[in-house]
Amino acid sequence: MTHLPNSLAGRDIASMVHPYTNLDRHQTVGPFVAASGDGCYITDDNGVKYLEGMAGLWSASLGFSEPRLAEAAARQMATLPFYHSFNHRSHEPMIALAEKLMSIAPPGLTRALFANSGSEANDQAIKLVWYYNQGLGRPEKRKIISRIRAYHGVTVASASLTGLPPNHTDFNLPLPGFLHTDCPSFYLNGQPGESETDFTDRIVGNLEAMIEAEGPETIAAFWAEPIMGAGGVYLPPEGYFAKVQALLKKHDILFVVDEVITGFGRTGNMFACETYDLAPDMMVVAKALSASFLPISATLISGPIHEVLISQSRKLGAFAHGFTYSGHPASAAVALETLKIYEERDTVGHVRAVSPLFQRRLKALAAHPLVGEARGVALIGGLELVKDKPTKTLFEPSQGVALAVVAACLGRGVILRAIRDIVAVCPPLIITEAQITVLFDALEAALDEVAAKVLAPA
Ligand SMILES: Cc1ncc(COP(=O)(O)O)c(C=O)c1O
């Protein structure tokens, strides 16, 4: 494929380094150039319209054209386009957003510290964990446990939490003191004859063994996405979080919940903390916080953690952390408007109303010869593609089977995402039943098309 040097594609190739892109391949294939958005649809620079079945990056909860968000940004830009929050400075949109978040957050979370991305909000949560234990006079309690296949971002520290080899290889990561325990996928990691609850007991036992081997006095925090997203859409097995939380309590280990994908309705409740009965000491939110119209994220912290931050200021002076754009006024105004829209339109109620159809269509794909497992909750789903269902044998990575399915979907006007052998589905929360039908009709046809090529005839 060649691209004219003065075309958008040619200019992109000549000027960009693309995140999460095969940079060598990009030199020839070039970019997909999005030109405009309308509800759940994106139109490319050739005028072709696509149903965005991933809400961009699991994030554009209200689609791609909500006028109220554009107006909220314009109003704020015209009033106070920028101010900061260092050195006691503040502004109304940030204050109102913090209050609103506290009013909907899980009980016990009492303060918000803003940042600009999910990675930054996790990164600053790591610093808070360390600062907290230093404040309590136990500096040795600083190791952090997350999970294999977790995704918490890409800064040096948040990539250390992430449990995916490509985020570590040749980046000299993870940093020391970041440990990874089992991925909780019963499908992938359950042993022959093991029940789901036996599997839970085994992996929680492994976590306990890790804590004991390292010394509980050295373990500061455990990090988890309620549903693992970018690692492959893995749901917690039966009883998992109840047992993990009891273990953390026993060893005085902080529980940090990363709701960057699951927050604001994705699982059919405002937060997945409600869906899975989680009581975090800190919670990280981003993405749907502003419907992705502008960058903003937040780390929400418990009262006891906040108390220690205050006592640290008595000792050290100013809390020496913050970003120029922490709680940026335009982003905060857009986030506040987003939360108002969720409330006024009962977006969570809408998710609950349409998700039975979404889950029915998703789970029906479990019968497809290419699909080993179809899993999901409310408006998030994943298909694990396998070469042989009874033995769960995977395809050779070089076959790119999930990529082929996603390409076949694109050819049918639907954007989905391939993660290794998994096809992920995570549409805008405003998706309608008619659009869910279009999405799954395309996915089913794409699976048939690819199965005909990669599966030997029975
Ligand atoms: C659970 C989770 N945490 C953190 C992040 C990182 O967020 P960002 O890309 O905004 O840095 C992501 C991004 O997909 C995520 O899914």
The ligand as a Gaussian input file, in Angstrom:
#p B3LYP/6-31G(d) Opt

LIG

0 1
 C       -8.222000      -0.334000      34.096000
 C       -7.352000       0.713000      33.463000
 N       -6.532000       1.429000      34.236000
 C       -5.736000       2.386000      33.734000
 C       -5.726000       2.651000      32.390000
 C       -4.805000       3.706000      31.841000
 O       -5.520000       4.801000      31.474000
 P       -4.887000       5.903000      30.467000
 O       -4.768000       5.243000      29.139000
 O       -5.900000       7.004000      30.521000
 O       -3.582000       6.301000      31.055000
 C       -6.582000       1.950000      31.538000
 C       -6.616000       2.231000      30.090000
 O       -7.182000       1.506000      29.309000
 C       -7.402000       0.943000      32.090000
 O       -8.197000       0.212000      31.312000

